[in-house]
Amino acid sequence: MTKELIVRSSSDAVDFALLKDGRLIELHKETEGFDFSVGDIFLAKIRKALPGLNAAFVNVGYEKDGFLHYHDLGPNVKTMLKFVKKATSNQLKNFSLRDFPFEEEIDKNGSIADTLHSNQSVLVQVVKEPISTKGPRLSSELSLAGRYIVLVPFSDRVSVSQKIESKEEKNRLKRLVKSIKPKGFSVIIRTVAEDKKVADIDRDLQNLMKRWENMCKKLSKAHQPSKVLGELNKASSILRDMFNDSFTSISVDDDVTFTQIKDYVGKISPDSESIVSHYNSKVPIFEKYGIERQIKTSFGKTVTMKKGAYLVIEHTEAMHVIDVNSGNRSNKAKNQEDTALEVNMISATEIARQLRLRDMGGIIVVDFIDMNNPDNRRKLYEHLKDEMSDDRAKHKILPPSKFGLIQITRQRVRPEMNIKTSEKDPNSDGEIEAPIVIVNKINADLQKILKKGNKKITLTAHPFIAAYLMKGFPSPRSKWFFDFKKWVKIQPRDAYNYLEYHFYDQDGTVIKV
């Protein structure tokens, strides 16, 4: 398995594409001027506490107030409020929390009105970006994420990622962190800390403490509301959370971004600094790695897969619905059950990819093809869980229902990635699918026709599509010849619509796919 990060820069945005074995599995965009990212910390003011919702609306400088629920206050919110009051009035010089007196913890079943009031200053962290008509979701239980650990002020615990399975390693890391942990802070040990030395973790801890102290120094001069601690830039945050030994290359087409990423990789993994390269070619970087083609074919309502199967993805305000279809295809499977299992397994892999690629969150309902064999249903369920195991977003998958539906809940912390793939129809005022999609459809149809044993095949298509299929080397037609040992005659038809095409046999009869 290979992992590649491809970074494309433009004047107003930076795009990050994560490839796994050449397949696009994640796409992120960092846009200039957007003020809210998950992890940002704001010095804000309580606008209004609403006991009926047991929550407060908080002015963080966004057009819609942020939402802060009582359960997101954290048990030591009174200590945090006292700290903020002293820090903003310039009464604190030492921000280490070593000698700061802690208040009693709040009742976990208490009321928001007993803890917060209007115009009160508070530190809040963005846990969900503004989505649709809603403002950001906030928490006052702050956390600073590093490479190996997460630092949580106003607390005093040590916990270890559940993904570290070895009990001995968990105990080692706990002992190690307890020996270096500052008083007044909790530490969460991340999965990537497994087998790391104390020097690596201590360096990470010191960097986080510097970020904390620098943030606290701003409080006495900061206006309210204002951002006092920004998350890392998108490139650094992606590498911090995802980078491991399986990365084989990082390619960047911009000098400044290249330097930033190379420096960051040099800090977190000096041995891997050499995999960062500066891409310098006349061919756009997303074209070179086939990313543009994958974007065009992956973000539409219909997503085609191998062997003729396809997904239909529908979006509503409350949920996402995914329908699995086998398509009109001949299959050599012994029976309908085997066919259903094969298509469902292919679809589960693609669905796991689509959820990450589009960053779909909330409730997702998948209508797989019905299977009568309970062993097959269990096999599908385990396969889907395995395919989603690399997904960084918190998620839960329920076993198939009586109707063959699988329900998934997936954490939604930012707006869904939504890319328009349709284009203006050159023959009318409407829109059509992206032309690149038609080539995939022609490929799929040709494979089905060849399975039927047709000797001579003629393809008729719009002149633009015909030219694309015939020109260059290797042209798509040349690839067909190499793959299938069959030469396909291509004839342009001026009268065809842009995306119209037909296959004919040796007698001039239309071949129905």
C-alpha positions in Angstrom: 0.0 0.0 0.0 1.2 3.5 -0.9 0.0 6.8 0.4 0.7 10.1 -1.5 -0.2 13.6 -0.5 -0.6 16.0 -3.5 -0.8 19.7 -2.8 -2.0 22.3 -5.3 -1.8 26.0 -4.6 -3.7 28.9 -6.2 -4.1 32.6 -5.4 -7.0 32.1 -3.0 -6.9 28.4 -1.9 -4.8 25.4 -1.4 -6.1 21.9 -2.3 -4.9 18.7 -0.6 -5.5 15.3 -2.2 -4.7 12.1 -0.4 -4.1 9.1 -2.6 -4.1 5.5 -1.5 -2.6 3.2 -4.2 -3.4 5.9 -6.7 -7.0 6.2 -5.7 -8.3 9.5 -4.4 -9.6 8.9 -0.8 -9.6 12.4 0.7 -9.9 16.0 -0.7 -9.4 19.1 1.5 -9.5 22.8 0.6 -8.0 25.6 2.6 -9.6 28.9 1.6 -8.3 32.4 2.3 -10.4 34.4 4.7 -12.4 31.6 6.3 -12.2 32.4 10.1 -13.5 29.1 11.6 -11.7 25.8 11.7 -12.1 22.9 14.1 -9.6 23.4 17.0 -9.6 27.3 16.9 -9.9 28.9 20.3 -11.8 32.2 20.8 -12.1 34.7 23.6 -15.8 35.3 23.4 -18.8 36.6 25.4 -21.9 34.8 26.5 -24.8 36.3 24.6 -27.6 34.5 26.3 -28.1 31.4 28.5 -31.2 29.4 27.7 -32.2 27.0 30.5 -34.8 25.4 28.3 -32.1 24.2 26.0 -29.5 23.9 28.8 -27.2 25.8 26.5 -25.9 29.2 25.8 -25.4 31.3 22.6 -22.0 32.8 22.4 -20.8 35.7 20.3 -17.6 34.6 18.5 -17.8 37.2 15.7 -19.8 35.0 13.3 -23.1 36.2 11.8 -24.7 33.4 13.7 -23.9 33.0 17.4 -22.0 29.8 18.4 -23.8 27.1 20.4 -22.4 26.0 23.7 -24.2 23.1 25.5 -23.9 22.4 29.2 -22.4 19.0 28.5 -19.6 20.7 26.5 -18.6 23.0 29.4 -16.2 20.5 31.0 -16.2 19.7 34.7 -13.7 22.4 35.6 -15.4 25.3 33.7 -15.6 27.4 36.9 -11.8 27.2 37.2 -11.5 28.2 33.5 -13.8 31.2 34.0 -11.8 32.4 37.0 -8.6 32.0 35.0 -10.0 34.0 32.1 -11.2 36.8 34.4 -7.8 37.2 36.0 -5.9 36.8 32.7 -8.0 39.4 30.8 -7.6 41.9 33.7 -3.8 41.4 33.6 -3.7 39.9 37.1 -1.8 36.8 36.0 1.8 36.6 35.1 2.3 32.8 35.3 0.1 30.7 33.1 1.4 27.3 34.0 -1.5 26.4 36.3 0.9 24.8 38.8 -0.1 27.2 41.6 -3.5 28.2 40.3 -6.3 27.2 42.7 -9.0 25.0 41.2 -12.7 25.5 41.9 -15.1 22.7 42.6 -16.3 20.7 39.6 -19.8 21.4 38.3 -22.7 18.9 38.6 -22.9 16.9 35.4 -26.7 17.2 35.5 -26.7 20.8 36.5 -28.2 23.9 34.7 -26.5 26.3 32.4 -28.1 29.2 34.3 -26.1 28.3 37.4 -22.8 28.4 35.6 -22.9 31.1 32.9 -24.6 34.5 32.5 -24.9 37.2 29.8 -21.8 39.3 28.9 -19.5 36.8 30.7 -16.0 36.3 29.2 -15.2 32.7 28.2 -12.7 30.7 26.3 -14.4 28.4 23.7 -13.1 26.0 21.1 -14.7 25.2 17.8 -15.7 21.6 17.6 -17.9 21.9 14.5 -17.6 24.5 11.8 -20.6 26.6 10.7 -22.8 24.4 8.6 -25.8 25.6 6.5 -27.7 28.1 8.6 -26.2 27.1 11.9 -23.3 28.8 13.7 -20.3 27.0 15.0 -20.6 24.3 17.7 -18.4 25.2 20.7 -16.8 23.6 23.7 -15.2 25.3 26.8 -13.3 22.1 27.6 -10.2 23.1 25.7 -7.6 20.8 24.1 -4.4 21.5 22.2 -3.5 18.7 19.8 0.1 17.8 19.1 1.8 15.1 17.1 1.9 12.5 19.9 -0.3 13.9 22.7 -3.3 16.2 23.3 -2.9 18.7 26.1 -6.1 19.5 28.1 -5.8 22.5 30.6 -7.8 22.7 33.9 -7.7 18.9 34.5 -5.3 16.3 35.9 -5.5 12.9 34.2 -3.5 10.7 31.8 -5.4 8.6 29.2 -4.2 6.5 26.3 -5.7 5.9 22.9 -7.8 2.8 22.7 -6.2 1.9 19.4 -3.0 1.0 21.2 -3.8 -2.6 22.0 -0.7 -3.7 24.0 -1.3 -3.4 27.7 2.5 -3.2 28.4 2.8 -0.3 26.0 -0.1 1.5 27.5 1.4 1.2 30.9 4.8 2.3 29.7 3.3 5.4 28.0 1.3 6.3 31.1 4.3 6.1 33.4 6.4 8.1 30.9 3.8 10.9 30.6 3.1 11.1 34.3 6.8 11.7 34.9 6.8 14.8 32.6 3.2 16.1 32.8 2.8 19.6 34.2 0.4 20.1 37.1 -3.1 21.3 36.1 -3.1 19.7 32.7 -4.5 16.4 31.4 -2.7 14.5 28.7 -4.3 12.2 26.1 -1.7 10.0 24.5 -2.4 9.5 20.7 -2.0 6.3 18.7 1.1 7.5 16.9 2.9 7.8 20.2 3.2 4.0 20.3 6.9 2.9 20.7 8.1 6.5 20.9 10.9 7.6 23.2 10.4 10.0 26.1 12.4 12.7 24.3 10.0 12.7 21.3 6.9 13.0 23.6 8.5 15.6 25.9 9.4 17.8 22.8 5.8 17.6 21.7 4.6 18.5 25.2 7.0 21.5 25.4 5.7 22.8 22.0 2.1 22.6 23.2 3.0 24.4 26.5 4.6 27.2 24.5 1.4 27.5 22.4 -0.7 27.6 25.6 1.5 30.3 27.1 1.5 32.4 24.0 -2.3 32.2 23.8 -2.6 33.3 27.4 -0.4 36.3 26.9 -2.8 37.6 24.3 -5.8 37.5 26.7 -5.1 40.8 28.5 -5.0 42.8 25.2 -7.5 40.8 23.1 -10.8 42.4 22.2 -13.9 40.3 22.5 -14.7 38.3 20.5 -11.4 37.4 18.8 -9.4 34.3 17.9 -6.6 33.8 20.4 -5.3 30.5 19.1 -5.5 29.3 15.5 -5.3 25.6 14.5 -2.3 24.7 12.4 -2.6 25.4 8.7 -4.4 22.6 6.8 -1.2 21.0 5.5 0.3 20.8 9.0 -2.9 19.6 10.6 -3.3 16.8 7.9 0.3 15.7 8.4 0.0 15.9 12.2 -3.0 13.6 12.3 -2.3 11.3 9.4 1.4 11.1 8.6 3.1 7.7 9.2 5.6 5.4 7.7 3.2 4.3 4.9 3.5 7.7 3.2 5.7 7.3 0.1 5.6 10.9 -1.3 4.4 14.4 -0.8 4.3 16.6 -3.9 3.8 20.3 -3.7 3.5 22.8 -6.6 4.2 26.0 -4.7 7.5 27.2 -3.3 6.2 28.7 0.0 3.9 25.7 0.8 6.7 23.3 -0.1 9.0 25.0 2.4 6.4 24.9 5.1 5.6 21.2 4.6 9.3 20.2 4.3 10.1 22.0 7.6 7.1 20.5 9.4 7.9 16.9 8.2 11.5 17.5 9.2 10.3 18.3 12.7 7.9 15.4 13.2 9.8 12.7 11.2 13.3 13.8 10.2 13.9 10.5 8.4 11.0 11.1 6.0 12.0 14.7 5.0 13.3 13.4 1.7 9.9 12.2 0.4 8.7 15.9 0.2 9.3 17.1 -3.4 8.7 20.3 -5.3 6.6 19.7 -8.4 7.7 21.9 -11.3 6.1 21.0 -14.7 3.9 22.6 -17.3 1.4 19.8 -16.7 -0.9 20.9 -13.7 -0.1 18.7 -10.7 -3.7 17.4 -10.4 -3.7 16.4 -14.0 -0.3 14.6 -13.7 -1.6 12.4 -10.9 -5.1 11.8 -12.4 -6.9 13.7 -9.6 -9.0 15.9 -11.9 -10.4 12.8 -13.6 -11.2 11.2 -10.3 -12.9 14.3 -9.0 -15.1 14.5 -12.1 -16.1 10.8 -11.8 -16.5 10.7 -8.0 -18.7 13.6 -7.0 -21.8 13.2 -9.1 -25.1 11.8 -8.0 -24.2 8.5 -9.7 -20.9 6.9 -9.0 -19.8 4.1 -11.3 -17.8 1.1 -10.1 -16.1 -1.8 -11.7 -18.1 -4.7 -13.3 -21.0 -2.3 -14.2 -22.2 -1.7 -10.6 -23.0 1.8 -9.5 -24.1 3.9 -6.5 -26.8 6.5 -6.4 -26.2 9.1 -3.6 -29.0 11.3 -2.5 -28.7 14.1 0.0 -31.4 15.6 2.3 -31.2 18.0 5.2 -31.5 15.2 7.8 -29.6 12.3 6.2 -27.8 10.8 3.2 -29.2 7.8 1.3 -27.0 5.5 -0.8 -28.6 3.0 -3.2 -26.5 0.1 -4.5 -27.2 -1.2 -8.0 -25.7 -4.1 -9.8 -26.4 -2.6 -13.3 -27.3 -4.5 -16.4 -24.5 -6.9 -16.7 -23.8 -10.5 -17.4 -22.2 -12.3 -14.5 -20.5 -15.7 -14.2 -21.5 -16.1 -10.6 -23.3 -19.3 -9.8 -26.5 -17.7 -8.5 -28.1 -14.5 -7.6 -26.9 -14.6 -4.0 -23.2 -14.8 -5.2 -23.9 -11.9 -7.5 -25.4 -9.8 -4.7 -22.5 -10.5 -2.4 -19.9 -9.6 -5.1 -21.6 -6.3 -5.9 -22.2 -5.5 -2.2 -18.5 -6.1 -1.3 -17.4 -3.8 -4.2 -19.9 -1.2 -3.1 -18.8 -1.3 0.6 -15.3 -0.4 -0.4 -16.5 2.5 -2.6 -18.9 3.7 0.1 -16.1 3.9 2.7 -14.1 5.9 0.2 -17.0 8.2 -0.7 -17.8 9.1 2.9 -14.2 10.3 3.4 -13.9 11.9 0.0 -17.1 14.0 0.4 -16.7 14.2 4.2 -20.4 13.1 4.6 -21.6 13.3 8.1 -24.7 12.7 10.2 -27.0 9.8 9.4 -26.2 7.7 6.3 -28.5 4.9 5.2 -27.2 2.4 2.6 -29.6 0.1 0.7 -27.5 -2.8 -0.3 -28.8 -5.6 -2.6 -30.8 -8.1 -0.6 -29.0 -11.3 0.5 -30.7 -14.2 2.1 -27.7 -15.9 3.6 -26.9 -14.6 7.1 -23.2 -15.5 6.7 -23.0 -13.2 3.6 -24.7 -10.4 5.5 -22.2 -10.8 8.3 -19.3 -10.9 5.8 -20.5 -7.6 4.2 -20.9 -6.0 7.7 -17.3 -6.9 8.7 -15.9 -5.9 5.3 -17.6 -2.4 5.6 -16.2 -2.0 9.2 -12.7 -3.0 8.0 -12.8 -0.5 5.0 -13.8 2.3 7.4 -11.2 1.5 10.0 -8.9 4.2 8.6 -11.6 6.9 8.7 -10.4 9.6 11.2 -14.0 10.8 11.8 -15.8 9.1 14.6 -18.4 6.7 13.2 -20.7 3.9 14.2 -22.0 1.1 11.9 -25.1 -0.9 12.7 -25.6 -4.5 11.4 -27.9 -5.0 8.4 -31.6 -4.7 9.2 -34.3 -7.1 8.0 -34.6 -5.0 4.9 -30.9 -5.1 4.0 -30.3 -1.6 5.1 -27.1 -0.6 6.9 -27.2 2.6 9.0 -24.1 4.6 9.7 -23.6 7.7 11.9 -20.5 9.7 11.0 -19.1 12.7 12.8 -19.9 16.0 11.0 -17.5 18.8 12.0 -17.4 20.8 8.8 -19.5 21.4 5.7 -19.6 18.5 3.3 -17.2 18.7 0.3 -19.6 19.3 -2.6 -18.1 19.7 -6.1 -20.3 20.4 -9.1 -19.3 18.0 -11.9 -22.0 18.8 -14.5 -21.0 21.3 -17.3 -22.8 23.6 -19.7 -24.2 21.7 -22.7 -22.7 23.1 -25.9 -25.8 22.2 -27.8 -28.4 23.8 -25.6 -28.9 26.0 -22.5 -29.0 23.0 -20.1 -26.2 21.0 -18.4 -24.6 17.7 -19.1 -22.4 15.3 -17.2 -18.7 16.0 -17.4 -17.4 14.6 -20.7 -14.7 12.6 -18.9 -17.5 10.5 -17.4 -18.7 9.4 -20.8 -15.3 7.7 -21.5 -15.7 5.6 -18.4 -19.2 4.6 -19.6 -18.0 3.6 -23.0 -15.2 1.5 -21.5 -17.8 -0.3 -19.3 -20.2 -0.9 -22.1 -17.4 -2.2 -24.4 -16.3 -4.8 -21.8 -19.9 -6.1 -21.6 -20.2 -6.3 -25.4 -16.9 -8.2 -25.7 -18.1 -10.8 -23.2 -20.9 -11.6 -25.6 -18.4 -12.5 -28.3 -19.1 -9.9 -31.0 -16.5 -10.2 -33.8 -16.5 -6.8 -35.4 -17.5 -3.7 -33.4 -18.1 -0.2 -34.6 -18.5 2.8 -32.3 -20.3 5.9 -33.5 -19.9 9.1 -31.4 -19.9 12.9 -31.5 -16.8 14.2 -33.4 -15.2 15.6 -30.2 -15.6 12.3 -28.3 -14.5 10.3 -31.4 -11.4 12.5 -31.7 -10.5 12.0 -28.1 -10.8 8.2 -28.4 -8.6 8.0 -31.5 -5.9 10.7 -31.1 -2.6 10.5 -29.2 -0.6 7.5 -28.1 -1.5 5.5 -26.4 -5.1 6.6 -27.3 -8.1 5.0 -25.5 -8.7 2.9 -28.6 -5.0 1.6 -28.6 -5.5 0.7 -24.9 -8.6 -1.3 -25.9 -6.6 -3.2 -28.5 -3.8 -4.0 -26.0 -6.3 -5.0 -23.3 -8.9 -7.0 -25.3 -7.0 -7.8 -28.6 -9.9 -6.3 -30.5 -9.7 -3.4 -32.9 -12.8 -1.1 -32.6 -13.7 1.0 -35.6 -14.8 4.6 -34.6 -17.0 6.8 -36.8 -17.8 10.4 -36.0 -21.4 11.5 -36.3 -22.1 15.2 -36.7 -25.8 14.8 -35.9 -25.2 13.3 -32.5 -25.6 15.1 -29.2 -22.4 15.7 -27.3 -22.6 12.6 -25.1 -24.5 10.3 -27.5 -22.9 7.1 -28.7 -23.9 3.7 -30.1 -22.2 0.3 -30.8 -22.9 -1.6 -34.0 -22.1 -5.2 -34.9 -20.8 -6.5 -38.3 -24.3 -6.4 -39.8 -24.8 -2.8 -38.8 -27.3 -3.6 -36.1 -27.2 -1.6 -32.9 -25.8 -3.7 -30.0 -27.9 -3.3 -26.9 -25.9 -3.2 -23.7 
